[in-house]
Amino acid sequence: MAQVTGIGGVFFRAQDPKALAQWYTTHLGIPAGESPWQQAAGPTVFAPFPASSDYFPIDHQVMLNLRVDDLAGMIATLTAAGVLTETRAEWDGPWGTFARIHDPEGNPIELWQPPAA
């Protein structure tokens, strides 16, 4: 049986697509736009949440989760650039460590550093 082999893209609407693509490139190193992003191999979680979940803002249907290799370093870089970051001890556990940010249009982004193998 044929199977899906991974996520081929993330597409979402934006008020200012060019500016938002530049923000993702500048702050997160993602070559947003027409250029494919070659990612490092690693785990991907695909999980529908209950409509009532408060794990991410209730007024958003989705939250982008990005895997990082150095969460503390990423937080320091983002903070220095004026991007507000949030961490909570209850988010961390056997799955790894987490932080939250929002892009300039208010989309929630979870930064995830999986535990060492």
MMTF fields as JSON, N, C-alpha, C and O atoms, coordinates in Angstrom:
{
  "mmtfVersion": "1.0.0",
  "mmtfProducer": "UNKNOWN",
  "numBonds": 467,
  "numAtoms": 468,
  "numGroups": 117,
  "numChains": 1,
  "numModels": 1,
  "chainsPerModel": [1],
  "groupsPerChain": [117],
  "chainIdList": ["A"],
  "bondAtomList": [4, 2, 8, 6, 12, 10, 16, 14, 20, 18, 24, 22, 28, 26, 32, 30, 36, 34, 40, 38, 44, 42, 48, 46, 52, 50, 56, 54, 60, 58, 64, 62, 68, 66, 72, 70, 76, 74, 80, 78, 84, 82, 88, 86, 92, 90, 96, 94, 100, 98, 104, 102, 108, 106, 112, 110, 116, 114, 120, 118, 124, 122, 128, 126, 132, 130, 136, 134, 140, 138, 144, 142, 148, 146, 152, 150, 156, 154, 160, 158, 164, 162, 168, 166, 172, 170, 176, 174, 180, 178, 184, 182, 188, 186, 192, 190, 196, 194, 200, 198, 204, 202, 208, 206, 212, 210, 216, 214, 220, 218, 224, 222, 228, 226, 232, 230, 236, 234, 240, 238, 244, 242, 248, 246, 252, 250, 256, 254, 260, 258, 264, 262, 268, 266, 272, 270, 276, 274, 280, 278, 284, 282, 288, 286, 292, 290, 296, 294, 300, 298, 304, 302, 308, 306, 312, 310, 316, 314, 320, 318, 324, 322, 328, 326, 332, 330, 336, 334, 340, 338, 344, 342, 348, 346, 352, 350, 356, 354, 360, 358, 364, 362, 368, 366, 372, 370, 376, 374, 380, 378, 384, 382, 388, 386, 392, 390, 396, 394, 400, 398, 404, 402, 408, 406, 412, 410, 416, 414, 420, 418, 424, 422, 428, 426, 432, 430, 436, 434, 440, 438, 444, 442, 448, 446, 452, 450, 456, 454, 460, 458, 464, 462],
  "bondOrderList": [1, 1, 1, 1, 1, 1, 1, 1, 1, 1, 1, 1, 1, 1, 1, 1, 1, 1, 1, 1, 1, 1, 1, 1, 1, 1, 1, 1, 1, 1, 1, 1, 1, 1, 1, 1, 1, 1, 1, 1, 1, 1, 1, 1, 1, 1, 1, 1, 1, 1, 1, 1, 1, 1, 1, 1, 1, 1, 1, 1, 1, 1, 1, 1, 1, 1, 1, 1, 1, 1, 1, 1, 1, 1, 1, 1, 1, 1, 1, 1, 1, 1, 1, 1, 1, 1, 1, 1, 1, 1, 1, 1, 1, 1, 1, 1, 1, 1, 1, 1, 1, 1, 1, 1, 1, 1, 1, 1, 1, 1, 1, 1, 1, 1, 1, 1],
  "groupList": [{"groupName": "MET", "atomNameList": ["N", "CA", "C", "O"], "elementList": ["N", "C", "C", "O"], "formalChargeList": [0, 0, 0, 0], "bondAtomList": [1, 0, 2, 1, 3, 2], "bondOrderList": [1, 1, 2], "singleLetterCode": "M", "chemCompType": "L-PEPTIDE LINKING"}, {"groupName": "ALA", "atomNameList": ["N", "CA", "C", "O"], "elementList": ["N", "C", "C", "O"], "formalChargeList": [0, 0, 0, 0], "bondAtomList": [1, 0, 2, 1, 3, 2], "bondOrderList": [1, 1, 2], "singleLetterCode": "A", "chemCompType": "L-PEPTIDE LINKING"}, {"groupName": "GLN", "atomNameList": ["N", "CA", "C", "O"], "elementList": ["N", "C", "C", "O"], "formalChargeList": [0, 0, 0, 0], "bondAtomList": [1, 0, 2, 1, 3, 2], "bondOrderList": [1, 1, 2], "singleLetterCode": "Q", "chemCompType": "L-PEPTIDE LINKING"}, {"groupName": "VAL", "atomNameList": ["N", "CA", "C", "O"], "elementList": ["N", "C", "C", "O"], "formalChargeList": [0, 0, 0, 0], "bondAtomList": [1, 0, 2, 1, 3, 2], "bondOrderList": [1, 1, 2], "singleLetterCode": "V", "chemCompType": "L-PEPTIDE LINKING"}, {"groupName": "THR", "atomNameList": ["N", "CA", "C", "O"], "elementList": ["N", "C", "C", "O"], "formalChargeList": [0, 0, 0, 0], "bondAtomList": [1, 0, 2, 1, 3, 2], "bondOrderList": [1, 1, 2], "singleLetterCode": "T", "chemCompType": "L-PEPTIDE LINKING"}, {"groupName": "GLY", "atomNameList": ["N", "CA", "C", "O"], "elementList": ["N", "C", "C", "O"], "formalChargeList": [0, 0, 0, 0], "bondAtomList": [1, 0, 2, 1, 3, 2], "bondOrderList": [1, 1, 2], "singleLetterCode": "G", "chemCompType": "PEPTIDE LINKING"}, {"groupName": "ILE", "atomNameList": ["N", "CA", "C", "O"], "elementList": ["N", "C", "C", "O"], "formalChargeList": [0, 0, 0, 0], "bondAtomList": [1, 0, 2, 1, 3, 2], "bondOrderList": [1, 1, 2], "singleLetterCode": "I", "chemCompType": "L-PEPTIDE LINKING"}, {"groupName": "PHE", "atomNameList": ["N", "CA", "C", "O"], "elementList": ["N", "C", "C", "O"], "formalChargeList": [0, 0, 0, 0], "bondAtomList": [1, 0, 2, 1, 3, 2], "bondOrderList": [1, 1, 2], "singleLetterCode": "F", "chemCompType": "L-PEPTIDE LINKING"}, {"groupName": "ARG", "atomNameList": ["N", "CA", "C", "O"], "elementList": ["N", "C", "C", "O"], "formalChargeList": [0, 0, 0, 0], "bondAtomList": [1, 0, 2, 1, 3, 2], "bondOrderList": [1, 1, 2], "singleLetterCode": "R", "chemCompType": "L-PEPTIDE LINKING"}, {"groupName": "ASP", "atomNameList": ["N", "CA", "C", "O"], "elementList": ["N", "C", "C", "O"], "formalChargeList": [0, 0, 0, 0], "bondAtomList": [1, 0, 2, 1, 3, 2], "bondOrderList": [1, 1, 2], "singleLetterCode": "D", "chemCompType": "L-PEPTIDE LINKING"}, {"groupName": "PRO", "atomNameList": ["N", "CA", "C", "O"], "elementList": ["N", "C", "C", "O"], "formalChargeList": [0, 0, 0, 0], "bondAtomList": [1, 0, 2, 1, 3, 2], "bondOrderList": [1, 1, 2], "singleLetterCode": "P", "chemCompType": "L-PEPTIDE LINKING"}, {"groupName": "LYS", "atomNameList": ["N", "CA", "C", "O"], "elementList": ["N", "C", "C", "O"], "formalChargeList": [0, 0, 0, 0], "bondAtomList": [1, 0, 2, 1, 3, 2], "bondOrderList": [1, 1, 2], "singleLetterCode": "K", "chemCompType": "L-PEPTIDE LINKING"}, {"groupName": "LEU", "atomNameList": ["N", "CA", "C", "O"], "elementList": ["N", "C", "C", "O"], "formalChargeList": [0, 0, 0, 0], "bondAtomList": [1, 0, 2, 1, 3, 2], "bondOrderList": [1, 1, 2], "singleLetterCode": "L", "chemCompType": "L-PEPTIDE LINKING"}, {"groupName": "TRP", "atomNameList": ["N", "CA", "C", "O"], "elementList": ["N", "C", "C", "O"], "formalChargeList": [0, 0, 0, 0], "bondAtomList": [1, 0, 2, 1, 3, 2], "bondOrderList": [1, 1, 2], "singleLetterCode": "W", "chemCompType": "L-PEPTIDE LINKING"}, {"groupName": "TYR", "atomNameList": ["N", "CA", "C", "O"], "elementList": ["N", "C", "C", "O"], "formalChargeList": [0, 0, 0, 0], "bondAtomList": [1, 0, 2, 1, 3, 2], "bondOrderList": [1, 1, 2], "singleLetterCode": "Y", "chemCompType": "L-PEPTIDE LINKING"}, {"groupName": "HIS", "atomNameList": ["N", "CA", "C", "O"], "elementList": ["N", "C", "C", "O"], "formalChargeList": [0, 0, 0, 0], "bondAtomList": [1, 0, 2, 1, 3, 2], "bondOrderList": [1, 1, 2], "singleLetterCode": "H", "chemCompType": "L-PEPTIDE LINKING"}, {"groupName": "GLU", "atomNameList": ["N", "CA", "C", "O"], "elementList": ["N", "C", "C", "O"], "formalChargeList": [0, 0, 0, 0], "bondAtomList": [1, 0, 2, 1, 3, 2], "bondOrderList": [1, 1, 2], "singleLetterCode": "E", "chemCompType": "L-PEPTIDE LINKING"}, {"groupName": "SER", "atomNameList": ["N", "CA", "C", "O"], "elementList": ["N", "C", "C", "O"], "formalChargeList": [0, 0, 0, 0], "bondAtomList": [1, 0, 2, 1, 3, 2], "bondOrderList": [1, 1, 2], "singleLetterCode": "S", "chemCompType": "L-PEPTIDE LINKING"}, {"groupName": "ASN", "atomNameList": ["N", "CA", "C", "O"], "elementList": ["N", "C", "C", "O"], "formalChargeList": [0, 0, 0, 0], "bondAtomList": [1, 0, 2, 1, 3, 2], "bondOrderList": [1, 1, 2], "singleLetterCode": "N", "chemCompType": "L-PEPTIDE LINKING"}],
  "groupTypeList": [0, 1, 2, 3, 4, 5, 6, 5, 5, 3, 7, 7, 8, 1, 2, 9, 10, 11, 1, 12, 1, 2, 13, 14, 4, 4, 15, 12, 5, 6, 10, 1, 5, 16, 17, 10, 13, 2, 2, 1, 1, 5, 10, 4, 3, 7, 1, 10, 7, 10, 1, 17, 17, 9, 14, 7, 10, 6, 9, 15, 2, 3, 0, 12, 18, 12, 8, 3, 9, 9, 12, 1, 5, 0, 6, 1, 4, 12, 4, 1, 1, 5, 3, 12, 4, 16, 4, 8, 1, 16, 13, 9, 5, 10, 13, 5, 4, 7, 1, 8, 6, 15, 9, 10, 16, 5, 18, 10, 6, 16, 12, 13, 2, 10, 10, 1, 1],
  "groupIdList": [1, 2, 3, 4, 5, 6, 7, 8, 9, 10, 11, 12, 13, 14, 15, 16, 17, 18, 19, 20, 21, 22, 23, 24, 25, 26, 27, 28, 29, 30, 31, 32, 33, 34, 35, 36, 37, 38, 39, 40, 41, 42, 43, 44, 45, 46, 47, 48, 49, 50, 51, 52, 53, 54, 55, 56, 57, 58, 59, 60, 61, 62, 63, 64, 65, 66, 67, 68, 69, 70, 71, 72, 73, 74, 75, 76, 77, 78, 79, 80, 81, 82, 83, 84, 85, 86, 87, 88, 89, 90, 91, 92, 93, 94, 95, 96, 97, 98, 99, 100, 101, 102, 103, 104, 105, 106, 107, 108, 109, 110, 111, 112, 113, 114, 115, 116, 117],
  "secStructList": [7, 7, 7, 7, 7, 1, 7, 7, 7, 7, 7, 7, 7, 7, 1, 1, 2, 2, 2, 2, 2, 2, 2, 2, 2, 2, 2, 2, 7, 7, 7, 7, 1, 1, 1, 7, 7, 7, 7, 7, 7, 7, 7, 7, 7, 7, 7, 7, 7, 7, 6, 6, 7, 7, 1, 1, 7, 6, 6, 7, 1, 7, 7, 3, 3, 3, 3, 7, 1, 7, 2, 2, 2, 2, 2, 2, 2, 2, 2, 2, 6, 6, 7, 7, 7, 5, 7, 7, 4, 4, 4, 7, 5, 6, 6, 5, 3, 3, 3, 3, 3, 3, 7, 6, 6, 7, 7, 3, 3, 3, 3, 3, 3, 7, 7, 7, 7],
  "xCoordList": [0.839, 0.0, 0.883, 1.879, 0.529, 1.258, 1.08, 0.015, 2.135, 2.085, 2.662, 3.479, 2.23, 2.825, 4.207, 4.376, 5.199, 6.576, 7.049, 8.161, 6.251, 6.636, 5.789, 4.918, 6.037, 5.325, 6.027, 7.234, 5.278, 5.847, 5.813, 6.493, 5.042, 4.981, 4.022, 3.179, 4.162, 3.241, 2.777, 3.588, 1.486, 0.932, -0.108, -0.967, -0.035, -1.013, -1.162, -0.273, -2.296, -2.574, -1.852, -1.623, -1.498, -0.83, -1.32, -1.649, -1.365, -1.732, -0.653, -0.958, 0.607, 1.745, 2.706, 3.688, 2.437, 3.228, 4.728, 5.523, 5.137, 6.568, 7.244, 8.317, 6.635, 7.223, 7.262, 8.246, 6.207, 6.176, 7.206, 7.866, 7.348, 8.374, 9.757, 10.594, 10.0, 11.297, 11.525, 12.65, 10.484, 10.598, 11.025, 11.917, 10.384, 10.735, 12.184, 12.886, 12.622, 13.998, 14.969, 15.969, 14.685, 15.578, 15.695, 16.802, 14.575, 14.578, 14.679, 15.154, 14.238, 14.235, 15.086, 15.25, 15.621, 16.489, 15.758, 16.375, 14.455, 13.659, 13.59, 13.117, 14.05, 13.963, 12.523, 12.182, 11.687, 10.273, 10.079, 10.854, 9.052, 8.736, 8.829, 8.389, 9.395, 9.428, 10.552, 10.467, 11.598, 12.734, 12.41, 11.978, 12.606, 12.384, 13.369, 14.515, 12.902, 13.697, 14.134, 13.297, 15.422, 15.952, 16.16, 17.018, 15.376, 15.383, 16.274, 16.558, 16.703, 17.419, 16.404, 15.275, 16.804, 15.92, 15.674, 16.561, 14.508, 14.181, 12.697, 11.96, 12.262, 10.871, 9.925, 10.269, 8.736, 7.651, 6.403, 6.078, 5.713, 4.47, 3.317, 3.309, 2.356, 1.146, -0.003, -0.344, -0.613, -1.589, -2.754, -2.579, -3.931, -5.119, -5.386, -5.259, -5.754, -6.078, -7.588, -8.235, -8.156, -9.579, -9.84, -8.987, -11.006, -11.349, -11.266, -11.027, -11.459, -11.446, -10.056, -9.918, -9.027, -7.683, -7.179, -7.405, -6.493, -5.862, -4.343, -3.618, -3.863, -2.417, -1.834, -0.679, -2.623, -2.241, -3.49, -4.587, -3.349, -4.481, -5.751, -5.729, -6.83, -8.109, -8.626, -9.433, -8.157, -8.631, -7.822, -7.995, -6.939, -6.162, -6.426, -6.476, -6.588, -6.836, -5.568, -5.631, -4.421, -3.161, -2.062, -2.14, -1.048, 0.174, 1.33, 1.38, 2.245, 3.434, 4.411, 4.676, 4.947, 5.954, 7.232, 7.252, 8.302, 9.584, 10.623, 10.813, 11.286, 12.329, 13.61, 13.995, 14.272, 15.52, 16.609, 16.323, 17.865, 18.971, 19.553, 20.309, 19.219, 19.742, 18.697, 18.76, 17.738, 16.637, 17.123, 16.659, 18.035, 18.539, 19.193, 18.98, 19.975, 20.606, 19.587, 19.728, 18.557, 17.498, 16.748, 16.452, 16.44, 15.742, 16.598, 16.083, 17.89, 18.777, 18.809, 18.744, 18.907, 18.936, 17.632, 17.644, 16.513, 15.214, 14.996, 14.512, 15.35, 15.193, 16.028, 15.564, 17.26, 18.128, 17.542, 17.799, 16.752, 16.131, 14.764, 14.081, 14.373, 13.111, 11.896, 10.767, 12.104, 10.992, 10.686, 11.552, 9.456, 9.071, 9.0, 8.405, 9.601, 9.554, 8.928, 9.043, 8.275, 7.658, 8.095, 8.094, 8.466, 8.761, 7.966, 7.657, 7.645, 6.957, 7.504, 7.654, 7.795, 8.345, 7.411, 7.882, 6.094, 5.155, 5.131, 4.605, 5.687, 5.77, 6.882, 6.812, 7.899, 9.059, 8.833, 8.134, 9.434, 9.278, 9.972, 10.966, 9.461, 10.125, 10.183, 11.002, 9.328, 9.332, 10.377, 10.686, 10.934, 11.945, 11.617, 10.859, 12.207, 11.976, 11.32, 11.515, 10.537, 9.698, 9.735, 9.976, 9.495, 9.279, 8.224, 7.975, 7.609, 6.593, 6.938, 7.447, 6.646, 6.743, 5.523, 4.755, 5.361, 4.33, 4.998, 5.87, 4.586, 5.119, 4.434, 3.502, 4.867, 4.291, 2.789, 2.15, 2.221, 0.784, 0.021, -1.173, 0.713, 0.059, -0.047, -0.665, 0.535, 0.48, 1.361, 2.528, 0.825, 1.623, 2.643, 2.349, 3.843, 4.933, 5.524, 5.902, 5.597, 6.238, 7.624, 7.77, 8.625, 9.999, 10.263, 10.013, 10.767, 10.901, 12.299, 12.783, 12.956, 14.223, 13.972, 13.805, 13.947, 13.722, 14.836, 15.934, 14.555, 15.601, 16.734, 16.528, 17.916, 19.066, 18.766, 18.129, 19.225, 18.954, 19.602, 19.474],
  "yCoordList": [-1.183, 0.0, 1.244, 1.299, 2.224, 3.488, 4.231, 4.168, 4.943, 5.688, 7.08, 7.309, 7.997, 9.319, 9.171, 8.422, 9.871, 9.736, 10.933, 10.91, 11.953, 13.117, 14.321, 14.235, 15.416, 16.659, 17.348, 17.586, 17.661, 18.276, 19.786, 20.422, 20.374, 21.829, 22.279, 21.513, 23.525, 24.166, 25.436, 26.304, 25.547, 26.675, 27.365, 26.704, 28.677, 29.418, 30.817, 31.329, 31.428, 32.772, 33.804, 33.588, 34.929, 36.012, 37.346, 37.468, 38.335, 39.682, 40.264, 40.951, 39.985, 40.481, 39.304, 39.176, 38.443, 37.224, 37.468, 36.715, 38.488, 38.736, 39.117, 38.603, 40.005, 40.421, 39.249, 39.074, 38.453, 37.324, 36.265, 35.688, 36.005, 35.066, 35.557, 34.764, 36.852, 37.414, 37.264, 36.998, 37.428, 37.267, 35.829, 35.617, 34.85, 33.449, 33.164, 32.403, 33.757, 33.568, 34.238, 33.637, 35.471, 36.237, 35.626, 35.458, 35.296, 34.886, 33.382, 32.949, 32.585, 31.141, 30.392, 29.176, 31.106, 30.47, 29.614, 28.785, 29.8, 29.014, 29.771, 30.907, 29.167, 29.842, 29.813, 29.018, 30.683, 30.704, 31.251, 32.079, 30.779, 31.223, 30.064, 28.955, 30.318, 29.321, 28.299, 27.224, 28.599, 27.682, 26.55, 26.815, 25.3, 24.19, 24.262, 24.683, 23.852, 23.841, 22.403, 21.536, 22.146, 20.812, 20.688, 21.359, 19.834, 19.708, 18.572, 17.631, 18.68, 17.575, 16.486, 16.778, 15.249, 14.137, 14.131, 14.475, 13.753, 13.687, 13.449, 13.306, 13.405, 13.086, 14.215, 15.395, 13.821, 14.754, 14.21, 13.031, 15.063, 14.668, 15.26, 16.455, 14.434, 14.858, 14.503, 13.327, 15.49, 15.172, 16.151, 17.31, 15.704, 16.533, 16.673, 15.709, 17.871, 18.145, 18.337, 18.721, 18.08, 18.377, 19.868, 20.704, 20.195, 21.591, 22.454, 23.658, 21.865, 22.611, 22.721, 23.326, 22.161, 22.159, 23.581, 24.469, 23.781, 25.071, 24.977, 25.842, 23.933, 23.763, 24.887, 25.271, 25.415, 26.608, 27.482, 27.016, 28.741, 29.677, 29.115, 28.605, 29.224, 28.664, 29.324, 28.738, 30.556, 31.263, 30.92, 31.554, 29.918, 29.455, 27.964, 27.18, 27.595, 26.202, 25.363, 24.158, 25.979, 25.243, 25.983, 27.191, 25.236, 25.804, 25.108, 23.879, 25.887, 25.347, 24.91, 25.667, 23.699, 23.195, 22.997, 22.256, 23.667, 23.576, 22.926, 23.343, 21.915, 21.195, 22.032, 22.504, 22.216, 22.981, 22.147, 21.215, 22.487, 21.724, 22.357, 21.704, 23.615, 24.323, 25.332, 26.501, 24.893, 25.755, 26.981, 28.091, 26.805, 27.954, 28.982, 30.184, 28.518, 29.415, 30.111, 31.3, 29.388, 29.974, 31.042, 32.113, 30.751, 31.735, 32.988, 34.102, 32.821, 33.975, 34.816, 36.043, 34.174, 34.889, 35.632, 36.798, 34.966, 35.599, 36.759, 37.816, 36.57, 37.626, 38.848, 39.982, 38.616, 39.722, 40.482, 41.674, 39.786, 40.417, 41.033, 41.56, 40.962, 41.564, 40.671, 41.146, 39.377, 38.436, 37.885, 37.292, 38.08, 37.597, 36.076, 35.478, 35.459, 34.006, 33.662, 34.417, 32.528, 32.054, 30.621, 29.797, 30.336, 28.967, 28.689, 29.6, 27.429, 26.996, 25.63, 24.758, 25.449, 24.179, 23.018, 21.919, 23.237, 22.135, 21.686, 20.614, 22.476, 22.051, 21.027, 20.213, 21.061, 20.198, 18.846, 18.739, 17.831, 16.497, 15.477, 15.787, 14.262, 13.187, 13.419, 12.808, 14.29, 14.571, 15.609, 15.775, 16.32, 17.332, 18.651, 18.699, 19.735, 21.068, 21.941, 21.743, 22.915, 23.697, 25.176, 25.558, 25.99, 27.422, 27.836, 27.124, 28.977, 29.481, 30.898, 31.703, 31.173, 32.513, 32.716, 31.785, 33.928, 34.226, 35.001, 35.835, 34.723, 35.503, 36.872, 37.083, 37.804, 39.147, 39.211, 40.22, 38.148, 38.134, 37.363, 37.104, 36.994, 36.357, 34.849, 34.251, 34.205, 32.749, 32.126, 32.498, 31.179, 30.554, 29.574, 28.814, 29.616, 28.728, 28.106, 28.812, 26.791, 26.077, 25.644, 25.045, 25.95, 25.509, 24.309, 24.347, 23.249, 21.965, 21.429, 21.244, 21.178, 20.472, 19.073, 18.908, 18.058, 16.692, 16.27, 16.826, 15.304, 14.835, 14.179, 13.674, 14.191, 13.526, 12.041, 11.439, 11.474, 10.043, 9.137, 7.916],
  "zCoordList": [0.0, 0.0, 0.0, 0.721, -0.79, -0.829, 0.488, 1.102, 0.927, 2.179, 1.982, 1.09, 2.82, 2.869, 3.48, 4.442, 2.94, 3.434, 4.251, 4.778, 4.366, 5.154, 4.789, 3.923, 5.431, 5.146, 3.986, 4.032, 2.962, 1.768, 1.781, 0.976, 2.669, 2.734, 3.81, 4.277, 4.193, 5.122, 4.425, 4.104, 4.193, 3.463, 4.338, 4.92, 4.433, 5.222, 4.662, 3.982, 4.956, 4.477, 5.339, 6.529, 4.715, 5.435, 4.896, 3.716, 5.761, 5.332, 4.421, 3.446, 4.746, 3.954, 3.741, 4.472, 2.747, 2.561, 2.41, 2.975, 1.672, 1.477, 2.789, 3.103, 3.55, 4.836, 5.813, 6.533, 5.842, 6.769, 6.367, 7.232, 5.065, 4.604, 5.021, 5.453, 4.894, 5.299, 6.801, 7.223, 7.614, 9.063, 9.399, 10.221, 8.759, 9.005, 8.577, 9.244, 7.496, 7.047, 8.006, 8.399, 8.382, 9.258, 10.648, 11.157, 11.262, 12.666, 12.898, 13.948, 11.93, 12.132, 11.109, 11.209, 10.134, 9.141, 8.13, 7.461, 8.007, 7.072, 5.747, 5.714, 4.664, 3.363, 2.852, 1.975, 3.404, 3.056, 1.649, 1.172, 1.012, -0.339, -1.309, -1.006, -2.463, -3.53, -3.391, -3.983, -2.629, -2.508, -1.539, -0.417, -1.941, -0.998, 0.169, 0.014, 1.309, 2.527, 2.771, 3.023, 2.698, 2.971, 4.474, 5.048, 5.1, 6.548, 7.019, 6.278, 8.258, 8.895, 9.221, 9.613, 9.059, 9.404, 10.899, 11.681, 11.287, 12.706, 12.887, 11.911, 14.124, 14.404, 13.996, 14.062, 13.577, 13.286, 13.955, 13.817, 14.674, 15.332, 14.534, 14.238, 14.19, 13.496, 14.42, 14.543, 15.078, 16.11, 16.136, 16.515, 15.742, 15.954, 17.456, 18.211, 17.874, 19.269, 19.39, 18.415, 20.555, 20.747, 20.506, 20.803, 19.974, 19.698, 20.952, 20.855, 22.114, 23.373, 23.995, 25.059, 23.371, 23.945, 24.167, 23.346, 25.289, 25.536, 25.395, 25.886, 24.729, 24.531, 23.686, 23.874, 22.759, 22.014, 21.906, 22.214, 21.477, 21.53, 20.882, 19.761, 21.608, 21.182, 19.906, 19.184, 19.625, 18.433, 17.182, 16.142, 17.276, 16.124, 15.896, 16.844, 14.658, 14.305, 14.334, 14.578, 14.088, 14.007, 14.758, 14.981, 15.138, 15.687, 14.989, 14.926, 14.473, 13.838, 14.922, 15.856, 14.808, 15.742, 14.943, 13.96, 15.371, 14.676, 15.577, 16.72, 15.065, 15.779, 15.721, 14.652, 16.871, 16.944, 17.595, 18.348, 17.302, 17.876, 19.132, 19.852, 19.412, 20.585, 21.029, 20.646, 21.835, 22.229, 22.991, 22.726, 23.92, 24.687, 23.761, 23.918, 22.812, 21.854, 20.977, 20.69, 20.542, 19.715, 20.5, 19.97, 21.767, 22.602, 22.761, 22.665, 22.999, 23.157, 21.879, 21.945, 20.739, 19.459, 19.214, 18.82, 19.446, 19.241, 20.201, 19.797, 21.467, 22.455, 22.088, 22.212, 21.636, 21.218, 20.036, 19.866, 19.221, 18.053, 18.395, 17.516, 19.671, 20.087, 19.938, 20.06, 19.675, 19.563, 20.951, 21.594, 21.409, 22.725, 22.726, 21.83, 23.719, 23.853, 25.2, 26.166, 25.244, 26.473, 26.712, 25.798, 27.939, 28.355, 29.625, 30.393, 29.83, 31.048, 31.422, 30.567, 32.683, 33.154, 32.828, 32.533, 32.875, 32.628, 31.174, 30.875, 30.266, 28.865, 28.661, 27.74, 29.505, 29.331, 29.998, 31.005, 29.417, 29.982, 29.117, 28.461, 29.109, 28.376, 26.863, 26.177, 26.343, 24.902, 24.525, 23.345, 25.527, 25.254, 25.927, 26.896, 25.395, 25.94, 24.871, 23.672, 25.343, 24.442, 24.787, 25.932, 23.787, 23.955, 22.945, 21.972, 23.173, 22.259, 21.83, 22.609, 20.57, 20.021, 19.116, 18.875, 18.628, 17.631, 16.511, 16.755, 15.281, 14.17, 14.167, 14.943, 13.321, 13.34, 13.062, 13.36, 12.496, 12.253, 13.322, 13.172, 14.406, 15.541, 15.481, 16.362, 14.47, 14.381, 15.454, 15.578, 16.238, 17.284, 16.701, 15.779, 17.266, 16.845, 18.103, 19.039, 18.116, 19.209, 18.741, 17.676, 19.536, 19.254, 20.141, 21.346, 19.542, 20.245, 20.089, 18.973, 21.218, 21.197, 21.762, 22.971, 20.873, 21.352, 22.318, 22.284, 23.162, 24.069, 23.288, 22.185, 23.861, 23.225, 23.088, 23.953, 22.01, 21.729, 22.743, 22.652]
}
